[in-house]
Amino acid sequence: MQVAVLGGTGRTGVPFVDGALQRGHRLRVLARDRVKAQRLLPVGHGRLEVVEGDAVDPRALEGLLTGVDAVVDVTGPVKGGPKDLRGQVMRELLPAMERHGGGRLVFLTGAGVRVPGDQPGVADRAIRGVMRLAQPAILEDGQTAVAAIAARQRDWTVVRVPRLTDGQLRGRVRVAAHVGGETGTALGRRDLAVFLLDELEERNWSRQAPVVSW
Ligand SMILES: NC(=O)c1ccc[n+]([C@@H]2O[C@H](COP(=O)([O-])OP(=O)(O)OC[C@H]3O[C@@H](n4cnc5c(N)ncnc54)[C@H](OP(=O)(O)O)[C@@H]3O)[C@@H](O)[C@H]2O)c1
């Protein structure tokens, strides 16, 4: 599969890129900083192309999307950057996918983002309450981005996750269709990368927003 990756230099992006190359995919990774990409990614690999640019720049997105089968967005707000990054990216990415292609979209966000059908329990509500106090703009941004995807994109999966860690691969995750199902409070990025790749290939959760955790 030819896959466009946004956020490939991030802590989730790096294990995702490594895993995707191991599975034989061809990748086009958008990176704002080529030197950083060279430090973190196997630049020079025959199936990895780095496209320099910003995720909110329509010209960069055009170069990224042409000819791809799927797009994976694992960007996240960084220090000094806008808190409404994900919504900003969707405002450019979704119309760009309509114009230039891109096929299916897999989008990563936090488990504090709610979708219809969620039945949050006491603990879910408490965690979200803390997030609303600590990071209200980021929570709202995720909600905005997911609403835009569901309204405009035909083939998508939103992957919702709790606190991410950089621990060892465990090789097992729990997946719940909704908040309120059987979910844990953390997930390792290596296991998340495996889930994202499985979902990309198998499309088990198309037009859904599963919650993935350890
Ligand atoms: N950390 C958690 O516990 C947690 C929990 C739930 C959900 N999440 C969500 O999971 C996602 C991934 O998290 P992470 O910790 O793996 O991310 P991360 O390490 O912070 O990486 C963020 C990535 O986004 C890229 N990026 C930021 N602004 C960009 C822009 N304008 N154009 C292009 N790329 C841009 C960064 O590129 P540069 O390398 O150029 O900076 C980097 O590759 C985020 O959306 C986060 O909110 C995180």
The ligand as a Gaussian input file, in Angstrom:
#p B3LYP/6-31G(d) Opt

LIG

0 1
 N        0.803000      11.830000      24.848000
 C       -0.289000      11.236000      25.262000
 O       -0.346000      10.668000      26.377000
 C       -1.502000      11.207000      24.373000
 C       -2.684000      10.665000      24.856000
 C       -3.795000      10.599000      23.996000
 C       -3.677000      11.091000      22.708000
 N       -2.524000      11.636000      22.273000
 C       -2.458000      12.147000      20.905000
 O       -1.730000      11.252000      20.105000
 C       -1.101000      11.959000      19.028000
 C        0.353000      11.541000      18.919000
 O        1.005000      11.816000      20.117000
 P        2.601000      11.713000      20.223000
 O        2.916000      11.937000      21.664000
 O        3.073000      10.481000      19.544000
 O        3.018000      12.980000      19.339000
 P        4.371000      13.841000      19.348000
 O        5.534000      13.000000      19.741000
 O        4.147000      15.106000      20.119000
 O        4.545000      14.199000      17.793000
 C        3.799000      15.175000      17.186000
 C        4.057000      15.104000      15.687000
 O        3.231000      16.070000      15.044000
 C        4.051000      16.805000      14.155000
 N        3.531000      18.140000      13.906000
 C        3.154000      19.069000      14.814000
 N        2.748000      20.190000      14.191000
 C        2.863000      19.942000      12.854000
 C        2.604000      20.692000      11.691000
 N        2.116000      21.955000      11.753000
 N        2.871000      20.140000      10.480000
 C        3.363000      18.889000      10.398000
 N        3.621000      18.114000      11.451000
 C        3.377000      18.640000      12.673000
 C        5.410000      16.853000      14.831000
 O        6.372000      17.227000      13.884000
 P        7.811000      17.850000      14.295000
 O        8.678000      16.644000      14.514000
 O        8.182000      18.648000      13.111000
 O        7.596000      18.661000      15.554000
 C        5.508000      15.407000      15.295000
 O        5.887000      14.581000      14.223000
 C       -1.288000      13.448000      19.336000
 O       -2.335000      13.971000      18.576000
 C       -1.678000      13.449000      20.795000
 O       -2.480000      14.579000      21.113000
 C       -1.433000      11.684000      23.072000

